[in-house]
Amino acid sequence: MLVAAASTSILIVFLIFLFLGREAAPFISEPGLGRLLDAKWIPVSFQEEHFGLLPLISGSVLVTVMAMIITVPFSVLGAIYIAEVARPLERELLKPFIEILASIPSVVLGFFGLVVLAPLVKGLFGLQTGLNAMTGALLLALMAIPTVISISEDAIMSVPSVYKRASLALGASRLQTIWRVVVPAALPGIIAAVMLGVGRVVGETMAVLMVTGNSAVITFSPLHSVRTMTATIAAEMGEVPFGSIHYQALFWVGIVLLVVTFLLNVLAQRVLKKYGMMK
Amino acid sequence: MRKIFFFLTGLLAVALVGGCGSGDRDTGVDTGSSAGTEARYLTIKGSDTMVHLVSTWAEDFMASRPESEISVTGGGSGTGIAALINGTTDICAASRSIKEQERKLATDNGKNPVEIAVARDGIAVIVNQANPVSELSIDQIGGIFSGTVTNWQEVGGPDQPIIVLSRESSSGTFIFFQEHVLNKADYTQQARFLPGTSAVVQAVNADRGAIGYVGLGFATQKGVGGIKVLSVKPDQASPAVAPSEETVRSGTYAIARPLFLYTSNEPSGLVKEFIDYCLGPDGQEIVRDTGYVSVQ
């Protein structure tokens, strides 16, 4: 019974890869894989169609990196606070709210971003419009923080208390104990948490579709509009004539996304296992 | 025990893979091709520009024929045509005409698309209310959207960069605008692509340097605040014409287009009844009420 349940999930993952591969395969012969390395993504055009994945990958990377730059300090410090410093009463108050933040539907957060965050970013940086990578990154950080905080907090809590007690017994202050003993010991768990956060951020669709402006350009400026891989699939999949080159190109976008998140997850599992004392 | 469960899992795998084959994608809805059978359900998918109009038609139609049920969805003209090709809709609403490659895909799939013009629409070019510019020529608009013109100064406005807003490529409005105003040039890489008409209106409302395009019905109908509709000059010498019902029907407004309903084959049964209703006096009255222009 249990073996069957586990086998089913392996089977489904395998079938997803198979299905994606089957739908994307014709692209290899017809326009050729080299077209995916183009610098432009213009799938619908009277002039010439471009199916370059580079702008989309750059958009996803920019938004993800910026989101993690915001998320990691907030989450790690937050997790340390909740696990080590907070009084029990504060802990009881903070944890439910973090859970609530995690459970808000992403499209609601996207709406919040459109109506509240975008004008804020526009005013703060004196821009012409608030639809850019920065707004998207802020929203994604809001979504990733609960995930990273919870798992980091688990990692910190599971550091054996003997370590802390030994450190305190040797005369270290609480702060020194936290930064020199507890956090390094919990580091593998924290790294795994960050990687899972990245996985969550990379796969986010609705929020980025609504606030990033969706311009397919290769840029590393956070105040510029970008187009992510996920938003591209969401926006264009409904339209494409079934089986056309555009359709196949979109499946290649899906394959890239799937491979990235798969690798991230495998890596996170490896890290957790290698320093396996914790989990 | 384990062997049995592995066997069952294998069986499940075979069943799943077998079911994945591209079988007949018919909805099973009788489109009325067999004479005498009254179909009770009707699906209409397609243009976002037309979705309000088609919904109003559907509601009125269902009120007078209580045994019928019509479902209306948007998603863009491209979505509707794709659904028509795949056989997942009876009628497709499109704000552009079907492309040659789409027509070929349809006939390959055994469908023969029939085009019926049911209304006319103007595309309004909108700017923020605070923008002093109130008229532009088609060439200037084309230059702005294709990226050759980047500052409002170049077209008689203040010194401010132009924020170009567009619909996504699944929109019929996108295709029509590209074909007739941009003269088939690509949209500028700096343009921001928004997922729907209301998103475009909202963004123009919020940003002073923004310019976008929407169907006339959306721009004028609800009295949306914060935006201004530009008058369009067909060329530099001619006078500017503001979009309205009269100018669209008479053809003096330069950016106007017919709105279509497509069916898989010659309409019959409930599909034909619905289309006759849309072209009739009641249907065309609704066209006028929702801010479009009637074909009669």
Interface residues (C-beta under 8 A of the other chain):
Chain A: M1 V3 A4 S7 T8 L11 L15 F19 K40 I42 P43 V44 S45 F46 Q47 L114 A118 P119 K122 Q128 T129 G130 L131 L209 M210 G213 N214 S215 A216 V217 S225 R227 A235 E236 G238 E239 V240 P241 F242 G243 S244
Chain B: R2 F5 F6 L8 T9 L12 A13 L16 V17 C20 G75 G76 G78 T79 I81 A82 I85 N86 Q101 E102 L105 Q160 P161 I163 E168 S169 S170 F174 I175 Q178 E179 K184 A185 D186 Q189 Q190 A191 R192 F193 L194 P195 A199 Q202 A203 A206 D207 R208 G209 A210
